Amino acid sequence: MIESLKISVVIPVFNEELVLREFYPRLKKEAESWGKSYELLFIDDGSTDNSLELICKWKEKDTNIRIVKFTRNFGQQAAVLAGFRQSRGDVVVQIDSDLQNPPEEIRRLLDSFTDEVDLVVTIPRKRRDSLLRTIGSKVLHYLAQAFFGNRFKLNLSSFRAMRRTVIDKIEQCQDRSRYMAVLMSWMAVPTVQVEVDHNLRKTGQTKYGLLPLLSLTWDLITGYSNFPLRLVTYLGLLGAGMGFAIMMFLLYQRLIAGILIEGFVVLSAVFSFFAGVQLLSIGFLGEYLGRVHLQIQNRPDYIVHKVMD
C-alpha cells in the first residue's frame, strides 16, 4: 500500500437511504484497517429522501466525514467531478454507495499502486446486474469501442482509485461532456486493472434505467466522437448514388426498353428518402450546435449549496 499518503474516498449519493445504513459501517471498518489518514467525502446529488440527514447524523460522531450538498440533482458525473475537486487526499478512491462494489475491495486497489501506476481501474469477476442494465452496459461499451477503436483501452467501471495527478489532468479538459470513464481512458495515464467482486443491489433502485442509459450513450457518441457528422456525409453520398442510379435506370427503360415508368411513384419514393436524410442531417447538426451553445454559456457543471467540513 502507498506509504504516507492521505486517502480520499468519494461517494456520490442520490436517494440511497436504505443501502447507506449498511454501506457506511462497512466502509468505516475498511478505512480504519488501512492505518492511514483518510476522509469519506459524500456528495449529496439532490437527494429527496433522508440520505443527507443520515450522513449528517454520522458526521456528528465521525470527523473523517465531509459532505458536499448540491442545490438539486445534477447527475452522477457532476457529483463525481465535485468530489474530485473537493477531495484533499493524494490518492482518491471513487465508489458508489449501492454496495454492488464491496468497500472491502478498496484495499486491493490501494495495494495495486506502484511508482509507475497512476490509475487503478476494476473489472468485475462476474457482473451481477439486471438484464436491462447488463445489456445496456454491453451496448454502451461496444459502441464506445466501435467509435474510438484501439486508440485507448476503455473501462466503464465507476469503481477506481487514482493519484492526485490524474485529477489535475481531468481539470485541464474544458469540454462540456465529462464522462469520467472515457476521459480517464482517453488520457492514457499509466493504468492497471484489478478484478473485484460484484454484487446484486440489495435495496433501492438503480439510477441507470433505460432512458438514462440511452441519454448516456448519446452523450458519449456526440461528446467524444464526430461519427454522426460523418454519417451525414455517408448518407449524402448514398443518396446521391441512389439518385444517379435511379436516373440511369429510368433513362434506360425509356430509351432502350421503351417503357415509361409512372413518375409520381418514383418521385415520391425518392423525395421521401431525401427528406429523411435531410431531417436526420439537421438533427445531427442541431445536436452539435447545441453543444457549442452550452460551451459558450460556460455554465458550471453543478451548483454547491454548502460544504460541511
N, C-alpha and C positions, 0 to 999 in steps of 0.2 A: 504494500500500500504506500501511496505517496507520503513522504515524511514532511512534517512541519507545514502543512497546508490546511487552511480553514476550508471547510466543505459547506456549500450551499445546496439545499435541496429545494427545487422549485416545483410547486404543486398547484396547477390550475384547478379551480373548483367552481362547478356550476350545478347547484341543486343536488348535492351529494350527501345530504344529512345522514341518511341511513347507513351508507357504507363508511362514512368518516369515523363512526363510532368504533369500528374495528381497525380502520386504516391507521389512525393516529397512534394508538398504543403499540402496534407492531412496528411502525416507523420509528417511534421514540426508542423502543428497545433496541432496534437495529442500530440507530445512530449512537446510542450510548456505548455500544460494543466497539465502535471504531477507535476510541481513545483519542480522538481529535476534536478540536473546537469545531462547532458546526452551527448552522441556522436552518430552521424549517420555514421556508417562505411560501405562505399560502396566498394565492391570487384569487380573490373572490370576483368572479366574472359576472356580477349582477345577479347573484342567486336570489330566488324568491321564496325559498324555504328557510329553515333555521340553520343552514350551514354556517353562515357568518357568526351567528350568536354562539354556536357550539365552539367554533375555533377561538372566539374571544374569551370564552369561559376557560378554555385550556391555557390561553396565553396568560391569564392571571397567575397561574402557578408555574408556567414554563417560560423562562426568559429567553429561551432559544427560538421561540416562535416570533415571526414577524408577519404582518398582514398587509396586503395591498388591496384596497377596495375600489372597484370600478363604479362609475355612475350608472352604468347599465351593462347589458351583455354585449360584448364586442367580439366574442368568438375565442376559440381555444388558441389560435395562433397569436392573437393580440395579447392574451393572458401570458403565454409563454414568453413573448418578447418583453413584456413588462417585468416578468420575473427575472429574466436575464439582466435587464438594466438595473433592477433594484438589488440584485444579489451582490454580496460582498466577498464571497469566497474565491480562492484561487482555482478551485475545482467546483464546477456546477453540475449537479445531477438533476435531470428532468424526469419526473414520473407522474403518471396520472393517479388520481385518488380512488379509482374504481376497483383496485386490488386485482385486476387482471394480470398486472405485473407485480409479483410479490416484493415488498420492501426488503425482504431478506436477501434478495439478489443484488442489492446495491453494492455490497462488499465485493462481489465478483467483478463488478465494473471498475471499482477503485483499484483492485488488485491487478487489473489488466493494463494500467498505465505504465509506460516506460519513458525513458528520456526521449525516445523517438516518436511517441504516440501523443497526439493532442485530442483525439476524439475516440470514444468507445461507444459503439452502437450495438444494438441487440437484435437477435433473430430468435423467434420462439421455437422451442423444440417441437411443439405441436400446438398449432393455433387453435384456440377454443373460443370461437365467436358464433353468433347466429349465422345461418346460411346466407342471409341477405348481406350481412357485414363481410363475411368471408368472400363472397362473390364480388362485392363492390371493391374490396381491397385488392383482389387479384386483377380486376379490370383496370383499376387505377394504376397499379404497378406495371401492368402490361402496356398501357397507353404511354406512361412516362418513359419506359424503356424504348418504346417504338419511336417516340418523338426525339429523345435525347441520344439514342444509340449507345455506343460504348464510350462516350466522352467521359462518363464518370459512373461509378457504381452507386445505384440508388438504393437507399434504405429508408422505408417509410415508417419505421417504428418510432413511437414517441417516448420511449424509454432509453435514455442515453446519458453519458457523462462526458464533460469536456473541460478543457483548460480555459482560463480567462482569455487567452489569446484568440480562441475561436469566436467568442462573443465580440471581441474587438473587431474581428473581420466581418461579422454579421452587420455591425453598426456602419461599416463602410458602404453597405448596399442601401441605396436610397429608393429602390423601386417600390411601388405600392404593394405588390403581391409578395409577401414574405412567408412563403410556405417553408417552414424551418427545415424539414427533411430534405427538400430539394436544394435549398440554399447551402446546407452543410455538405451535401453531396457535390454540388457544383464547385464549391471552394476547393475540394480535393485535398483537404488537410490530412496529415498522417493519421490513419484510422485503423482500428482493429475491431473485429466483430466477436461478440460473445453470445453463446447460446444460453437462453434463460427459459425458465418455466413460464407458461401462460395459462391462466385460469379462466373459467367461466365467470361472468359477472353474477354475483350472488343476489344483490338487491339493486333497485333503481333501474333506470333505462339508459341505454346508450345514447349519446348525443349525436351520433353519426348514423341517422336513418337514411332512407333512400334519397330524399331531397338534399340533405346536407352533403352526402357523398357525391351526388350529381353536381352540386354547386362547387365542391372542392375540385372535382375533376375538370370542370370548365375553367375554374380559376387557374389550375395547373397548366391546362392547354394554352390558354390565351396569355397567361402571365409569364410563361417561360419558353414559349415556342411561337414561331411565325408560321406554323403549319396551316392554320385556317386561311391566312393570306395567300399562301402558295396554292391551297386548294382552290381558291377563286381563280387563280391563273390557270390551273389544270382544267377546271370546268369551262373556262372561256375557250381554251384550246379544243376541248372536247366538243363544245357547242359549235365552234367554227368548222371543225372537221365534219360533224354531222350535217351541218347546213350545206357544206360543199358537196358531201356525198349525196344528199337528197336532191340537190340541184342537178348533179350529173345524172342521177337515176331518172329524174323527170325528163331531162333533155333526151336521154337515150330512148325512153319509152315513146316520146313524141316524135323524134326524128327518125329513129331506126325501126322501132316496132310499130309505129303509127297508132299508138294508144294514148288517148288523152285522159289523164287521171283527174278526177274531181278535185279542184283546187282548194275548196273550202276545208275539206277534211285534213288535207296535208298541212295547209296553213295553220289550222287550229292546233294540230299536234306540235308543229314547230314553234308556234307562238307560246304554247303552254310550257314547253321545255325552256325556252329562253327567258320567259317571265320568271320561272322558278329559279334559274341560275342568277338572274339579276337581283331578285329579292334576297337570296342567300348571300350574295356578294355584299349587298347593302348592310345586311345584318352583321356580317363579319367586320366590315369596315366600321360600323357603328360601335361595335364592342371595343375595338382598339381605340377609336376616337374617344369613347367614354373613359378609357384608362388614361389617356392623355389629359382629359379634363380633370380627373381626380388627382393626377400628379401635379397639375398646375395649381389646383386648390390648396394642395400641401396641408391638408388636414391631418392631425395626429392619428396614429393607429388606434388610440384609446384615450379615454379621459379618466384620470385617477381622482377619486373622491377624497381619499385620505390614505396615508401610510401609517400604520400602527407599529412602531418600533418597541 
